[in-house]
Amino acid sequence: MMRVKHFLGMRTQQELLTSHNIVHPKRIVNRNQWTIEALREHLQWAVDVELYTIPYYMSAMYSVIDQASEARRLVRSVVNQEMLHMQCAANIANAYGVDLHITAPHYGGEIPHLDFSENPNQPTRIFSPYSTQIGAMDVERINTMCIIECPGEISPAILNPSSDEYSSIGDIYEAIRVGAETLKECISANVNQVAHFKSTYPNVSSLTVSKSGDEGLVQVNQLIDLIIDQGEGAPWPNEKINRNVPIEQRFEEYQQDQLPPEYQNHVDDIQPYWDHFQKFTYLRKQKLPDTYPLNFGSPRGLQNQQILVSHFGHFLQLMNIVFNPIYQQHLAKENGISVEQIQHEAGAEFGTTMYKVGAAIAACWENGVVPAFSTSQSQTEQ
């Protein structure tokens, strides 16, 4: 059997593991500005943001010593849904012909494509101190999770002309919704659609874009609804909120409606009715869990760190194949094999490699080092 590493082509681990700061995108405020290039760029940004959350949340989760703890299980449920969200974002991207490029996120700087200071709910002021560095599940990491998942207050015009940048994940997706509708004639049906979570969410009408035109747009909007509802929930404050109450008190009293039944995970989620923001704001009020102590410079720990970088690099390569039909075609032509063979081999390694990444994160913490997900991060922390 041919191994994926034999035909990975031009997207090498070295390239994909080199993380870079990502500039903030300029907000589109007029439907006339939506071109297919602009929509494709926004869809790449959505995939970037979804990927960013996965190593960050996984690292915090695996730092918790007690595997059965409420904190670890709640964050695990969010990690699983973030993987679903990345899949959904990639499915929408493929329906619009995006050549996705999936590279290692940059941690320790700004969260890609978002300016939370523009969010009227002021998450960076309320959830402080915070840190975007990879780390254990502590006050700074939990606050950052709250900031990432904090809902925005969507204006009637959807895109607030007074701001140049997007202020929440939901803000980006609402922009994508407008662009997707404007360019619905560009939707292509059944382009490399992935549906790994169907058994977990059997009542979701579709996790893929299998139609074109108006019918395809319905499916695109359903995927956007799933991502927003599970993540930050509905735009907030809403009509149930007293806007005269200080914003700090609003957060103390925060309570979203239950997730729609079709978006609830009753397989392994201990709080299937809560969105991500509600889970994280709940954790913020609880006693911090015990986490593994650090032992900087541990030879075994540093070795585990390099193993993790290698596994994550391979996982990035696999995601570039699994989620990108354009790259699949390139690899098939370059290696003289079929696209179906490329898909089969990458799919066969995907789950196993994801498991290896998780095990390597756990091994880093157990041996006293912070997990690393890029060559620049591992060099910095040595």
Order of alpha helices (4+ residues) and beta strands (2+ residues): alpha-alpha-alpha-alpha-alpha-alpha-alpha-alpha-alpha-alpha-alpha-alpha-alpha
